[in-house]
Amino acid sequence: MTVRGHGGGLHGSTSDAVTTRDGRHAPALNFNGDRTGNTETVIDAEYCGD
């Protein structure tokens, strides 16, 4: 599956928002705190079921 998105961060947080091509599935997420999570892991689990 192909998704498109944009991520970013500041000291203390990181964010990502992605969507399917048709826009029907579009999660956005944020981790507060340095190195508290991996947005790529969450996105993979959301779209691939891992």
N, C-alpha and C positions, 0 to 999 in steps of 0.2 A: 504494500500500500504506500502511496506517496502522500506525504503531508508537507505543508509549508508552514513556516513559522518565523518567529523572531524572539531572541532572548536578550537579556541584558542584566546588569547588576551594578550595585554600588557597594561600598564597604559595608559588609554586614548583611547583604541579601542578594539573591539571584532570582530571576524571573524568566519564564518562558510562556509563550502562547503559540499554539499550533492549530491548524485546521485542515480538514480534508478539502479536496478540490471543489466539492460541491457546497462546502460551508455548513454541512449538517452536523458535523462533530467537531467541536472547537473548544477543547479544554485550555485553561490558563492556570498557571501555578506559580507560587512564590515560596522560597525558603528564606526564613529570617535567621541570621547567624551565619558566620563564615563556615564553609565546609560542613553544613548540617545535612546535606542531601545532594542527590544527583538528579537533575531534571531529566536527563536523557533516560535514566532508568525508569522513571515514572511514565514518560511518554511511550517508551517501548512497551511497558506493561499495559498501558491504556489501549494501544492500537494493535498489539501483537498477542496480548493475553499472557505474557510471561510474568 
